[in-house]
Amino acid sequence: MSPTHEHPAATTPARGYAQDKEAYLKRLRRIEGQVRGIARMVDEDAYCIDVLTQVSAVTKALQAVSLGLVEDHLGHCVVDAARESDEAGQAKVREAADAIARLVRS
């Protein structure tokens, strides 16, 4: 694994989202609760459109988290890599572009 993908705390560099980590976790916990609510709605045979409305809300919430993470990645990881070298910067830009492409396709 490359240093940017290692998980042990002793070797993990600061992530771009580090300063907003608690806010991200709070938002993700809220989304998790929404998903559990959708499952409950299905279990209770809720009206299809009501379920779809909640799915849409969760999707938008996840998109907002994704956009924040992209912004943090560009502002921290990509900028730091570009300061390191042109090659490292280009690699991080390609990595970010690939991630954005996956988000757009989803």
Beta strands, then each sheet from edge to edge (+ up, - down):
end
